[in-house]
Amino acid sequence: MSNAKTALLVRTRLPSPDDATQISYRWAENVKKNFEANGWRVLDLAMEDAIRENVENLLQSPEGYIFLFYGHGRPDQMRGQDKIAVIDLSNLHLLKNQKVYVVACWTAEILGPAVANIARYYLGYDKRIFVLDEPYAAYLEKCVNKGILSMLDASNCTIEQARQYIRDEYTHWINHLTDNATTFDLRRIFAAAGLVHNRDALRLFGDGTATLTN
């Protein structure tokens, strides 16, 4: 496997009223910019390019990637722009030795355990991710991207440490929203409840000691 610093980013953006992928697409753009600013090559399969054929073609190469997926998920699949799975149980073997970071609903329920002994690691969510309205969507972005950006900022940051950083970031914003909130602050209370739900749905499988480059 190549040791080149390469990230494979798969991100969908479906037309309105699919606000969730409109938002997560922007989150992925920020991650891409951070990788590139740190000298990484990013293979960006965005929108119409985020389809099964393209993902499989790249994963069949001998190169090792940081595999990033932002979009819709089901318990047993990551869904592409055309709503066909780009990764499911039938092609899960293509993630062998890859490092996988997923921002999508449900995928860690079945895919995560299934890939635990195939990929180097798999971090994702095993329930629905509640996407918050503005201004609280910005808090959620900080949470979902905290792990991968922490690993990018510190070369010795492990995926287990990154998982804890994500949980800590969720807790920070939960406390921010609930401190001094009143029963009339319904938007703040609902946003905090969404963050609690998302935090508790985060799952990590595989080698917790792995970093981005080791």
C-alpha positions, 0 to 999 in steps of 0.5 A: 500500500502506498504511503502517499498522503491521499484522501478519497472524499465522497460527498453527495449533494441532492437538490432541495428539499434535501437540506441535509446533504446541502449542509453536509456537502459544505462540511466536507468542503471545509475538510477538503480545504484543510487537507489540501492546506496541509499538503494532502492530495484530495480525490474529490468524488462530488455530486454526480461523481459520487457513484459506485463505479467511481468509488470502486475504481479508486478503491481497487487501486493499490493506494491507501486512502483516508476514506471520507464519506458525507451523505446519506446512509442506511444501516448496510450502505453509504448511498451515492448521488444516484441513490445507489449504494457506493459501499454496501456489504457486497463490496465492503472488501474494497475497504481493506486496510483503509481508514474510514470516517463517515458522516452519515446516518445509520451506517455504523449499525451494520457496515461498521461491525462488518468492516471491523476486521477489514478496514483499519478503522471505521468511525461513523454513526449507528442512528440517524444524525439530527441536522440542526437549523441555523445558527445551531448547524454550525455547532454540529459541523464543529462536532462531526468534523472535530475528529478528522481535523484533530487528526490532521492537526496532530500527526500523533492523534489516534482515531480513538483520541479523535473519537473522544474529541468528537464526544467532548465537542458535542458535550461542549455545545450541549452545555453551551445550549443548556446553561442558563436556558429557560423552558421558553428556549425551545429551539436551544433545548431541541438543538441540545437534545439533537446533539445528545442523540448524535453524540451517543450514536457515534461508534468506532470499530477497528484499530483505535491506535491508528493515526492518519499516516500510521 
